[in-house]
Amino acid sequence: MPTPIAAANAYAALARLVPAAASPGDAPASGGGGFGALLQGALDQFVAHGREVDAKSVQLAAGKADLVDVVTAVAESEVAVGTLVSVRDKVISAYEEIMRMPI
């Protein structure tokens, strides 16, 4: 079970992905992006965090890292995976609901 601190850190990382000035009704900038770009950015950060956790684990095995840092990083990854799975489930649910709509 992840600690509340790890959960807070994961949610803070997710909050950094969403621009503070953007509201749900705002149109994307002329450069495009929108929801797809937001998801891609979140996935890219998720993968980068996973690589960071792997690197810390290797450093721990070599005796060059602190155990507390590695455990915290793993707990944050666990929360991130749970969040990613929840978002995936919601997207699939929304898709299935759209497919059931009569045309």
C-alpha positions, -999 to +999 in steps of 0.1 A: +000+000+000+016+033-010+020+059+016+000+092+016+032+111+008+038+089-023+003+094-034+006+132-029+038+132-049+022+113-078-008+136-079+014+167-078+033+153-107+000+148-126-010+184-117+021+197-133+010+181-166-022+202-168-016+239-174-030+260-145-045+287-168-064+262-190-100+256-182-121+227-197-138+250-221-107+265-236-098+257-271-063+243-277-037+268-289-030+271-326-001+247-322-027+220-316-023+194-289-054+191-269-064+159-251-042+136-272-011+157-265-019+158-228-022+120-227+010+116-247+029+139-223+016+120-194+026+087-209+061+100-218+065+112-182+053+078-169+079+060-190+106+084-180+097+079-143+099+041-148+133+044-163+144+066-133+131+039-109+150+012-128+182+033-127+177+038-089+172+001-084+205-007-103+223+019-082+209+003-050+221-031-062+256-015-067+254+000-033+253+036-046+217+046-037+197+050-005+170+023+001+145+049+012+148+068-021+143+036-041+113+024-020+097+059-023+102+059-061+087+024-064+057+035-043+052+065-065+054+043-096+028+020-080+004+050-076+011+061-112+003+027-126-029+026-106-038+061-120-029+050-155-051+019-152-080+039-139-078+063-168-075+035-193-106+018-178-126+051-180-115+056-217-126+021-226-159+025-207-166+058-226-157+041-259-180+012-252-208+036-243-204+056-275-204+023-295-238+014-279-254+047-290-279+044-319-270+062-350 
